[in-house]
Amino acid sequence: MHVNIIRQDGRLLLKDLSCDCPLTHRTPEMDIYIRPGLVNECGACIREAGLPDRVLIVADSVTLEVAARTIKANLEKDGFVCELCVLPGDKIEPTPHMAEYITGHITPETNLLLSVGSGVITDLTRRSAYLYGIPFAAFGTAASMDGYTSVTSSMMVAGAKVSIYGCAARLLMFDTDILAAAPKLMTAAGLGDMLAKYNVLVDWKLGSAVNSEVYCPLCTHLLKTALDRCRDAIDDILASTREGLEALIEALILAGLTVLIVGNTRTVSSVEHNMSHYWEMRSLAYGTLSPSHGISVGIGLIYSLLYHKMLCEADLSAIDKEAVKAARMNKEQKWAYLVENYPPGVPDEIKSINEDWYISWEEQERRIDALISYHESYKKDCAILPDYRDIIRYLEHFGAPTSATKAGIDRDTLKKTLTATAFFRKRYSISAALSELGLLDACADRIINNFEDTL
């Protein structure tokens, strides 16, 4: 395994990638700039990337004033032809309808889309660029997520949060002065999203031990490098300095690049993301409250860390397999459980993407045995996990909620979150492990009764 991470004159490059694991690896073709003053240098970056000059700039009413208006004026001074698409509304949702709003502004002359914003604006622009076969670039206004590098767009479709085809940005630009001035809750979201990679790494090892998932050393190295970068700069990140936000966005980008390298999101998300998606889907279906994605992920990380703590402390020699077998749901009961706990349409989506939504007793027993055999090694793997109280401290520093109930989510929904999200994706997780051991309900109740009021 080898990769050369180069930081030079405000550019971030990956060179000489190699890995012996069975996954297919590709070197991302993406120019990445992270430095102060980039809001005035977009034209040079676009030309250096070899991109065309008839640009549709996509923003919302906030990022229009933060950066898009200035970028448009500077690009036009540099000889670019620019049009603006300002997305309507105070809260932009990642829906096909909103993507159509963008494509409605594309003319036959448009040959480059430029998103100015963060998660939703970037995802919508990426999807629109894919639909029209036009390259796109992104100017990020907040260090709020790892998805700037993504090739897919997270969209709400028929009530479900799904990843659908988009195209990777050819160029990413981050002005660290703008990142440092971003709303504190957006920085909290990025920090939550980044620190969730600790849970991803341990869950991935769980999947490798129990389900023979391929564990990529190259991606693991990049994730650990990103987490180290974030850890070493945590004081500057909490102080929202230019240097701190540079470290945070670099960490998020390194993490995000792993998705492009191996072509799936196993490297950056696990059950903490399932929890976030669950709240988003319920919000769309029922109008309930849902924190922003990264903050939801941060809260989900806290619950995941508590789950890992409980599994580390569990005496797996006391597992009564006959009792677990007697208590397990049959296929009809499991389907009814998903229908009861998820918004309409989502269980069908789960069934289509997760062939393990229901497993036989023979397969469950095999996994129980594998978990028991792996338990001592698992406890050693958990040594990299942060203390859940540190995550609480970081989120509190930025004024972000640190629990579901503090975010306005009721306890009944929290119980569903802590249990039903174990089955949302095929990728293995701490929640899936606890479920298969017959411990998930008891651990969820323990979080609600013993921890929730203290988070």
Backbone torsions as a table, in degrees:
resi	resn	phi	psi	omega
1	MET	NA	133.9	178.2
2	HIS	-156.0	142.8	170.2
3	VAL	-154.2	141.1	177.9
4	ASN	-108.6	112.3	178.4
5	ILE	-94.5	117.1	-174.5
6	ILE	-113.0	128.8	173.4
7	ARG	-117.9	114.3	-173.3
8	GLN	-147.0	119.2	176.3
9	ASP	52.3	44.6	177.9
10	GLY	76.8	11.7	177.0
11	ARG	-111.5	147.2	176.8
12	LEU	-118.1	123.9	-177.2
13	LEU	-132.5	145.3	170.1
14	LEU	-111.2	129.0	-178.1
15	LYS	-131.4	155.8	169.8
16	ASP	56.8	49.6	178.7
17	LEU	-74.5	135.7	172.7
18	SER	-153.1	146.3	180.0
19	CYS	-159.6	141.5	-177.4
20	ASP	-94.3	0.7	-178.5
21	CYS	-72.2	161.7	-174.0
22	PRO	-69.3	-12.8	-179.2
23	LEU	-69.0	150.8	173.5
24	THR	-79.9	131.8	-177.5
25	HIS	-117.8	142.4	175.1
26	ARG	-136.1	146.7	177.7
27	THR	-83.0	122.0	-178.6
28	PRO	-61.1	136.1	175.1
29	GLU	-99.6	87.9	-173.0
30	MET	-152.9	125.8	174.3
31	ASP	-86.9	129.1	-175.2
32	ILE	-127.7	122.8	179.0
33	TYR	-119.4	130.3	177.3
34	ILE	-135.8	102.5	178.8
35	ARG	-167.9	162.3	177.7
36	PRO	-70.0	151.0	174.7
37	GLY	83.0	5.1	-175.9
38	LEU	-66.8	-20.6	178.7
39	VAL	-58.9	-23.8	179.1
40	ASN	-99.4	3.6	-174.0
41	GLU	-124.7	15.8	-175.2
42	CYS	-62.1	-37.9	-178.6
43	GLY	-59.7	-45.8	179.5
44	ALA	-63.6	-39.4	179.6
45	CYS	-66.1	-41.8	179.3
46	ILE	-63.0	-43.8	179.7
47	ARG	-68.0	-39.3	178.3
48	GLU	-61.2	-33.2	178.8
49	ALA	-80.1	-5.1	179.4
50	GLY	74.2	27.3	-178.1
51	LEU	-93.1	157.4	-176.4
52	PRO	-75.4	-178.2	-165.1
53	ASP	-123.7	12.0	175.7
54	ARG	-110.9	100.3	-160.2
55	VAL	-111.4	132.7	166.6
56	LEU	-101.9	116.1	-179.6
57	ILE	-93.2	125.4	-177.9
58	VAL	-108.5	125.7	-178.0
59	ALA	-147.6	176.0	167.9
60	ASP	-116.3	-174.8	-173.9
61	SER	-65.2	-26.5	179.6
62	VAL	-80.8	-53.5	-176.7
63	THR	-70.4	-17.0	172.0
64	LEU	-57.9	-45.8	-178.1
65	GLU	-82.1	-30.4	-179.9
66	VAL	-65.6	-42.5	-173.0
67	ALA	-151.8	-34.9	-168.0
68	ALA	-62.4	-40.5	-179.1
69	ARG	-64.8	-40.7	178.5
70	THR	-67.4	-42.3	179.0
71	ILE	-60.7	-44.8	-179.9
72	LYS	-59.9	-46.2	-179.6
73	ALA	-62.5	-43.0	-179.7
74	ASN	-67.4	-40.5	178.1
75	LEU	-63.4	-41.5	-180.0
76	GLU	-65.7	-34.7	174.2
77	LYS	-63.7	-30.4	-179.5
78	ASP	-86.4	5.6	175.9
79	GLY	95.2	6.5	176.4
80	PHE	-81.5	151.8	173.0
81	VAL	-102.8	120.0	-171.3
82	CYS	-126.0	144.0	169.3
83	GLU	-127.7	154.8	179.7
84	LEU	-110.0	138.8	169.0
85	CYS	-122.2	107.0	-179.6
86	VAL	-100.5	114.6	-176.0
87	LEU	-67.9	136.7	-175.4
88	PRO	-81.8	151.9	174.0
89	GLY	101.8	161.7	-180.0
90	ASP	-84.5	-32.0	178.1
91	LYS	-124.6	109.4	-177.1
92	ILE	-82.9	126.7	177.9
93	GLU	-102.1	143.7	-179.9
94	PRO	-82.0	73.4	-177.0
95	THR	-112.2	157.3	174.9
96	PRO	-56.6	-34.1	179.1
97	HIS	-61.0	-41.4	-179.4
98	MET	-71.7	-33.0	174.3
99	ALA	-63.7	-38.3	177.2
100	GLU	-64.0	-31.9	177.3
101	TYR	-61.7	-40.4	178.2
102	ILE	-67.8	-48.3	-177.4
103	THR	-63.0	-25.0	176.1
104	GLY	-66.5	-17.1	178.3
105	HIS	-96.1	-4.9	178.5
106	ILE	-78.6	129.3	178.1
107	THR	-108.2	169.0	176.7
108	PRO	-58.5	-22.4	-179.1
109	GLU	-86.1	-17.9	-177.1
110	THR	-64.9	125.9	178.6
111	ASN	-130.2	9.0	175.0
112	LEU	-156.3	131.9	171.6
113	LEU	-103.0	137.6	179.0
114	LEU	-127.8	110.9	176.6
115	SER	-84.0	139.5	175.5
116	VAL	-126.6	102.8	-175.7
117	GLY	160.8	-151.5	179.5
118	SER	-125.8	-127.8	-165.5
119	GLY	-57.7	-62.5	-172.5
120	VAL	-66.4	-44.4	-179.6
121	ILE	-61.8	-41.1	179.5
122	THR	-65.4	-44.8	-180.0
123	ASP	-62.4	-43.3	-179.4
124	LEU	-66.0	-40.0	179.3
125	THR	-67.3	-41.7	178.2
126	ARG	-59.2	-45.5	179.8
127	ARG	-64.1	-42.7	-179.9
128	SER	-64.6	-40.6	177.9
129	ALA	-63.0	-40.7	178.6
130	TYR	-63.3	-44.1	-177.6
131	LEU	-62.8	-32.1	-176.8
132	TYR	-104.9	1.9	178.5
133	GLY	64.9	34.8	-177.8
134	ILE	-111.8	137.7	176.1
135	PRO	-65.9	155.8	177.0
136	PHE	-138.6	152.5	176.8
137	ALA	-124.4	157.8	-178.4
138	ALA	-130.3	132.7	171.2
139	PHE	-109.9	106.9	-175.8
140	GLY	-83.7	131.2	-177.4
141	THR	-103.1	-1.1	178.4
142	ALA	-153.5	145.2	174.5
143	ALA	-87.4	66.9	-167.4
144	SER	-110.5	-4.6	-175.2
145	MET	-167.0	168.3	176.0
146	ASP	-99.6	2.5	-170.7
147	GLY	-83.7	2.5	178.2
148	TYR	-59.2	-31.6	-176.4
149	THR	-86.6	-4.7	-167.9
150	SER	-65.6	155.7	173.6
151	VAL	-101.8	-8.5	177.3
152	THR	-115.7	162.4	177.0
153	SER	-113.6	132.5	174.2
154	SER	-82.0	114.6	-173.4
155	MET	-129.5	151.4	172.3
156	MET	-92.5	114.0	-177.7
157	VAL	-128.8	119.6	179.0
158	ALA	53.1	38.7	176.0
159	GLY	85.9	-5.8	-178.1
160	ALA	-111.3	145.2	174.6
161	LYS	-87.8	113.5	-174.9
162	VAL	-131.0	156.7	173.2
163	SER	-97.3	122.4	-179.2
164	ILE	-123.2	163.4	-173.6
165	TYR	-58.7	136.3	170.2
166	GLY	-141.0	-153.1	174.0
167	CYS	-139.5	146.9	179.4
168	ALA	-69.0	143.6	174.6
169	ALA	-65.2	139.4	175.4
170	ARG	-80.7	-21.8	-174.8
171	LEU	-144.6	131.9	173.3
172	LEU	-120.1	136.2	-179.8
173	MET	-132.9	132.2	179.4
174	PHE	-135.1	118.3	175.8
175	ASP	-91.4	113.4	-172.8
176	THR	-66.7	-24.3	174.1
177	ASP	-66.0	-39.9	178.5
178	ILE	-70.6	-40.3	177.5
179	LEU	-60.3	-41.8	-177.8
180	ALA	-67.9	-24.4	-179.2
181	ALA	-93.5	-1.3	-178.3
182	ALA	-65.5	156.9	177.2
183	PRO	-54.1	140.7	-175.7
184	LYS	-59.6	-34.3	-179.5
185	LEU	-66.3	-27.6	177.5
186	MET	-72.9	-38.1	174.6
187	THR	-65.2	-39.7	175.9
188	ALA	-59.7	-39.3	178.8
189	ALA	-62.8	-43.9	179.2
190	GLY	-64.9	-39.3	179.2
191	LEU	-66.8	-41.5	176.7
192	GLY	-61.6	-43.8	179.7
193	ASP	-62.9	-40.0	-178.4
194	MET	-71.2	-47.5	-177.3
195	LEU	-66.6	-20.5	175.8
196	ALA	-62.4	-18.6	179.7
197	LYS	-64.9	-23.6	172.5
198	TYR	-59.3	-47.3	178.9
199	ASN	-65.2	-39.2	178.9
200	VAL	-57.1	-46.3	-177.4
201	LEU	-62.1	-43.2	-179.2
202	VAL	-71.3	-40.3	176.9
203	ASP	-64.0	-36.4	179.1
204	TRP	-65.0	-40.6	175.9
205	LYS	-63.9	-37.5	174.1
206	LEU	-57.5	-48.1	179.6
207	GLY	-62.2	-36.1	178.4
208	SER	-66.8	-42.9	-177.6
209	ALA	-72.6	-37.2	-173.5
210	VAL	-93.1	-39.4	-172.9
211	ASN	-118.9	11.6	178.5
212	SER	57.7	32.6	173.9
213	GLU	-65.0	143.6	177.0
214	VAL	-72.4	125.9	-179.4
215	TYR	-106.7	110.7	-170.6
216	CYS	-85.0	117.0	179.1
217	PRO	-63.5	-34.6	-179.5
218	LEU	-65.2	-49.6	-179.7
219	CYS	-65.8	-37.4	177.1
220	THR	-60.6	-43.5	178.7
221	HIS	-61.1	-45.0	179.8
222	LEU	-64.2	-41.5	178.9
223	LEU	-64.4	-42.9	179.2
224	LYS	-67.1	-36.2	175.7
225	THR	-63.0	-43.7	178.7
226	ALA	-63.4	-43.8	179.8
227	LEU	-65.5	-38.3	176.5
228	ASP	-63.6	-41.1	179.1
229	ARG	-60.8	-42.6	-179.7
230	CYS	-67.9	-45.8	-179.5
231	ARG	-61.2	-43.5	-176.9
232	ASP	-67.5	-24.0	-177.1
233	ALA	-108.1	16.6	-171.3
234	ILE	-59.8	-37.2	179.8
235	ASP	-65.0	-41.6	177.6
236	ASP	-67.9	-35.8	177.2
237	ILE	-63.8	-45.7	179.6
238	LEU	-64.1	-29.8	178.5
239	ALA	-85.8	-2.9	179.9
240	SER	55.9	39.6	175.5
241	THR	-79.7	163.8	176.7
242	ARG	-58.1	-41.9	-179.1
243	GLU	-67.6	-38.0	178.6
244	GLY	-65.4	-43.1	179.7
245	LEU	-71.1	-31.0	173.2
246	GLU	-61.6	-43.8	179.2
247	ALA	-64.6	-42.2	-177.7
248	LEU	-66.5	-45.8	-178.2
249	ILE	-69.3	-34.6	176.7
250	GLU	-63.3	-42.7	178.3
251	ALA	-62.1	-44.5	179.5
252	LEU	-62.9	-40.1	179.9
253	ILE	-68.2	-43.9	177.2
254	LEU	-58.4	-43.7	177.8
255	ALA	-62.4	-46.4	-178.9
256	GLY	-62.7	-32.9	-179.6
257	LEU	-64.3	-25.5	178.4
258	THR	-61.7	-30.5	178.4
259	VAL	-65.4	-42.1	177.4
260	LEU	-67.3	-35.1	-176.2
261	ILE	-65.8	-43.8	-176.8
262	VAL	-109.4	-7.6	171.3
263	GLY	82.3	17.9	172.8
264	ASN	-153.3	165.8	-172.6
265	THR	-94.5	11.0	176.0
266	ARG	-57.8	-28.3	-175.8
267	THR	-72.8	-16.9	-171.7
268	VAL	-128.2	-6.8	-176.6
269	SER	-145.3	148.0	175.0
270	SER	-143.6	-144.1	-171.6
271	VAL	-66.8	-25.6	176.9
272	GLU	-61.6	-32.5	174.5
273	HIS	-74.0	-34.8	175.3
274	ASN	-57.8	-41.5	179.4
275	MET	-62.5	-44.1	178.2
276	SER	-60.9	-47.2	179.5
277	HIS	-61.8	-36.6	-179.7
278	TYR	-60.9	-45.4	178.9
279	TRP	-66.6	-37.0	177.7
280	GLU	-64.6	-42.8	-179.8
281	MET	-65.2	-40.9	177.4
282	ARG	-66.1	-36.7	177.9
283	SER	-61.8	-44.4	-179.9
284	LEU	-67.6	-39.6	-175.9
285	ALA	-77.2	-38.2	-170.1
286	TYR	-120.9	-3.7	-179.4
287	GLY	74.8	19.5	179.7
288	THR	-80.4	168.5	-178.0
289	LEU	-74.7	145.7	174.5
290	SER	-149.2	125.1	175.6
291	PRO	-65.3	170.1	175.0
292	SER	-62.0	159.9	-171.8
293	HIS	-53.9	-53.4	-174.8
294	GLY	-64.8	-37.5	177.9
295	ILE	-68.8	-39.7	174.3
296	SER	-59.3	-42.4	178.0
297	VAL	-62.4	-41.2	177.5
298	GLY	-61.2	-41.7	176.6
299	ILE	-66.2	-43.3	176.7
300	GLY	-60.3	-34.2	176.2
301	LEU	-62.4	-42.9	179.0
302	ILE	-58.6	-46.2	178.7
303	TYR	-64.5	-38.9	179.3
304	SER	-64.5	-40.5	178.3
305	LEU	-63.9	-37.9	175.8
306	LEU	-64.9	-40.1	176.6
307	TYR	-61.1	-44.9	178.8
308	HIS	-61.9	-40.6	178.2
309	LYS	-58.7	-42.9	-178.9
310	MET	-67.5	-39.9	179.8
311	LEU	-69.7	-36.6	176.5
312	CYS	-61.0	-37.5	-176.3
313	GLU	-83.6	-12.3	-174.2
314	ALA	-71.9	147.2	173.2
315	ASP	-96.3	95.4	-174.7
316	LEU	-72.8	-14.5	175.7
317	SER	-68.7	-16.3	-179.9
318	ALA	-90.2	-0.2	179.7
319	ILE	-63.8	125.1	177.9
320	ASP	-98.1	97.5	-175.1
321	LYS	-61.7	-34.0	178.4
322	GLU	-65.7	-38.2	177.2
323	ALA	-68.2	-39.4	176.7
324	VAL	-61.8	-44.0	-180.0
325	LYS	-62.9	-42.3	-178.4
326	ALA	-66.2	-31.1	-176.3
327	ALA	-87.9	-12.5	-173.9
328	ARG	-72.1	151.7	179.6
329	MET	-79.3	145.9	169.0
330	ASN	-80.1	177.9	-172.5
331	LYS	-63.3	-41.0	-179.8
332	GLU	-66.4	-40.6	178.2
333	GLN	-65.9	-39.1	179.4
334	LYS	-64.7	-41.8	178.0
335	TRP	-63.5	-43.9	178.6
336	ALA	-62.0	-35.3	177.8
337	TYR	-63.4	-44.9	178.8
338	LEU	-64.2	-42.3	179.9
339	VAL	-62.9	-38.8	-179.5
340	GLU	-70.3	-33.3	-170.4
341	ASN	-100.6	-12.4	180.0
342	TYR	-115.5	153.6	175.3
343	PRO	-61.5	159.0	-179.4
344	PRO	-54.5	137.7	177.8
345	GLY	90.7	-25.8	-176.3
346	VAL	-69.5	-41.1	178.0
347	PRO	-56.6	-36.5	176.9
348	ASP	-64.6	-37.3	177.2
349	GLU	-65.7	-42.1	177.9
350	ILE	-59.6	-45.2	-178.4
351	LYS	-61.2	-33.7	-175.9
352	SER	-79.0	-25.8	-175.1
353	ILE	-109.8	-11.2	-176.1
354	ASN	-129.8	93.7	-179.8
355	GLU	-67.6	-14.6	178.5
356	ASP	-94.4	16.3	179.2
357	TRP	-59.8	-27.4	171.7
358	TYR	-137.8	126.2	178.8
359	ILE	-119.6	155.8	179.4
360	SER	-70.5	162.6	175.6
361	TRP	-62.7	-37.9	179.5
362	GLU	-59.1	-42.5	178.6
363	GLU	-69.7	-40.7	178.0
364	GLN	-62.7	-41.1	179.4
365	GLU	-63.9	-39.5	177.0
366	ARG	-60.5	-42.0	-179.7
367	ARG	-67.9	-38.2	176.6
368	ILE	-59.2	-46.4	179.4
369	ASP	-62.1	-40.3	179.2
370	ALA	-65.1	-40.3	179.0
371	LEU	-65.2	-40.6	178.8
372	ILE	-64.0	-42.8	179.6
373	SER	-65.4	-34.5	-175.3
374	TYR	-86.7	-10.0	-166.0
375	HIS	-56.5	-44.2	-179.2
376	GLU	-65.8	-42.1	176.7
377	SER	-66.0	-37.4	178.3
378	TYR	-58.8	-43.9	-179.6
379	LYS	-61.5	-34.8	175.8
380	LYS	-69.4	-39.8	178.4
381	ASP	-62.6	-30.4	-178.8
382	CYS	-72.1	-6.5	-179.4
383	ALA	-61.5	-24.1	-179.6
384	ILE	-77.8	-15.0	-174.0
385	LEU	-69.6	139.5	175.4
386	PRO	-74.2	163.1	173.4
387	ASP	-72.1	132.7	-177.9
388	TYR	-58.9	-27.1	-179.6
389	ARG	-69.7	-26.1	174.7
390	ASP	-68.4	-40.2	178.3
391	ILE	-62.9	-40.7	176.5
392	ILE	-59.2	-44.8	-178.7
393	ARG	-62.1	-42.1	-179.3
394	TYR	-65.1	-47.0	-179.4
395	LEU	-64.5	-42.1	178.6
396	GLU	-60.8	-36.6	-179.7
397	HIS	-56.0	-37.6	-178.5
398	PHE	-91.8	4.2	179.9
399	GLY	78.7	21.0	-178.8
400	ALA	-92.4	151.2	175.4
401	PRO	-66.4	150.4	-176.5
402	THR	-117.9	6.4	177.4
403	SER	-152.9	164.0	179.0
404	ALA	-62.2	-44.7	-177.0
405	THR	-66.9	-34.3	175.5
406	LYS	-67.5	-23.0	177.5
407	ALA	-89.9	6.0	177.0
408	GLY	88.9	14.7	180.0
409	ILE	-97.3	128.8	-175.1
410	ASP	-75.4	164.9	-173.7
411	ARG	-68.5	-31.7	177.1
412	ASP	-64.2	-43.7	176.8
413	THR	-65.7	-36.5	178.0
414	LEU	-61.9	-42.9	179.1
415	LYS	-60.8	-42.6	177.1
416	LYS	-63.1	-40.1	179.1
417	THR	-60.1	-45.3	-174.7
418	LEU	-72.8	-14.3	-177.4
419	THR	-115.9	-53.7	-172.7
420	ALA	-67.2	-26.5	-177.6
421	THR	-72.3	-8.1	174.6
422	ALA	-62.8	-20.5	-172.3
423	PHE	-111.3	8.0	-173.4
424	PHE	-72.5	-37.0	180.0
425	ARG	-124.5	159.9	177.0
426	LYS	-71.3	-32.7	-175.9
427	ARG	-57.8	138.5	-173.7
428	TYR	-75.4	152.2	-176.0
429	SER	-153.5	171.3	175.9
430	ILE	-59.1	-37.9	179.6
431	SER	-65.3	-41.4	178.4
432	ALA	-64.0	-41.2	179.6
433	ALA	-61.9	-47.0	179.2
434	LEU	-63.1	-37.8	178.0
435	SER	-61.7	-47.0	-176.6
436	GLU	-70.0	-23.9	175.0
437	LEU	-83.1	-5.1	-177.7
438	GLY	77.7	20.3	-174.5
439	LEU	-110.2	-7.0	-168.3
440	LEU	-63.6	-48.4	-177.6
441	ASP	-60.2	-43.4	-179.0
442	ALA	-65.5	-40.6	178.9
443	CYS	-67.0	-39.9	177.4
444	ALA	-62.5	-43.8	177.9
445	ASP	-62.9	-36.6	178.8
446	ARG	-64.8	-41.0	176.4
447	ILE	-61.1	-47.2	-176.2
448	ILE	-66.0	-42.3	-174.1
449	ASN	-85.6	-32.1	-172.7
450	ASN	-107.4	-22.3	-172.8
451	PHE	-118.6	-35.2	-168.4
452	GLU	-53.4	-43.7	-177.2
453	ASP	-72.7	-12.1	-179.7
454	THR	-101.3	-7.5	-176.4
455	LEU	-77.6	NA	NA
